Amino acid sequence: MSELADDLDQWTGTRPGVRADRVRPAVRQAMTAAGFAPMDLGDGSHAWYRRSDDGTHAMISHNNALDGDPAVKDWIVGQYGERGGFVEVGGLPLARALQGADVLPSPVRPDGSLVEALYPSLQQALDDLG
């Protein structure tokens, strides 16, 4: 396990100010049921975090916050590599962001090169990288 991944685990839910109990129940229940935990990213930004078995991690946020209207298309989902790279899609309702966390490809190509890309839709990300 990398040092960065260890650091991420230490941040998850343990830094002051990460208050998932203040998140509306529908969001909190959906995120925890999907295996996500709150994370303080620093500078007042927060996201829901879930580590994957392949050395990547997914994060979901609503305008850099843990809470927001689940139906509003303001959620962002991304897959991030431990050593860099990212694939992000924004403008999603929460349910679609949760789907994206399960289907977005790794930001690390088989040859080891990194993907750094923002996409306007899940389908475009899958078409481009799938």
N, C-alpha and C positions, 0 to 999 in steps of 0.2 A: 504494500500500500504506500502511496506517495506521501510526502510531507504535506503537500497542499491538501490532499484528501483528508488527512488527519486533522489539519487545521479547520477544514470545513466542518468536520464532525464535531469539533470542539465548539464552534460557533453556534451550531444548530440549537436553538432554544435556550441557550445558557447565558447570553449576554443581556444585560439590563435593557429594558424597553421592549423586548419581544413579548408581546402580550396577545397571545392567540385567544385568550378568554374574552377579549374585546371585539373579536371578529364575529360577524353575524353567524348564527348557528348553521345556516344552509351552506355557507362557504367553508366554515371550519370542519363540518362533518364530511363534506365532499373531499376536501383536501386530505384529511387524516385517513379516511377510508381508502384513498388512493396511495397511501404511504408517504405523504409529504409532511414535513415538519417546518415550523417557522424559522427563518434565519434573518439575523441582522446583518445587512451588507455594509453598514457604516454610512455615515453622512445622512442619517435619517431614512435610508432606503431599506426596505424589507422585501423578502420573497419567500415563497414556499419552496422547499428544497427536498430532492429525493436522489439518492445515489443509485447508480445502475451497476450491474455486475461487470460491465465491460470497461470500467475505468472512466465513465462519463457521469454526468449528473444533469438532472432536469431541474429547471426553476420556472415557477409561475408567479406572476405578480400583476397587480392592478395599479398602474401608475406608480410603481415602486412601493406599493403597500400590500399588506396581507388581505385587506378587506375591500369589497366593492360590490356593486350590484351584479349578481351572477349572470343576469340576462343582457347586460350592457356589453357591447363589443369593444371593451377597453383592456382586455386581459392580454398579457404577453406570455408566450411559452418559449423556452429555449432548451437546447441540448448543448452542453459545454464539456470540453475535454479537460482532463486534469493538467495537461501541458499546453493548453491553448486550443483555439478553434471554437467556433460557435455556429449554431443554426438557430435563428430566431424567427418567430412569426408573431405579429401583433394584430390588434383589431379583432379579437375573438371573444365570444361569450365564454364563461367559465367552463361549461361542459365541453366545448370544442377545444379549449386549451388543455383540458385533461386528456382528451383523445390525442392531441398533438404530443403530449409528453410520452405517450406510449408508442407513437408511430414515427416521430421525427428521427431521421438517421443520425448516426454518430457524426460529430464534426471532424473526425479523423478518418481519412481515406485509407484503403488497404495498403497503399504504398507509404503510409506514414505522414503524408502531407496534410495540412490543416485546411479545413473549410472555415471561412469567415463570411457568413451571409445572412442578410435580413430578407425575409420573403413576405409578400402581401397576403399569401394564403397557404394553408397546409398543402393543398393540392400542388401548387407550384413548387414548393420545397420538395415534395415527394417526386414530382416529375423531373426536376432538375438533378436530384441527388439519388433517387431510388434506383 
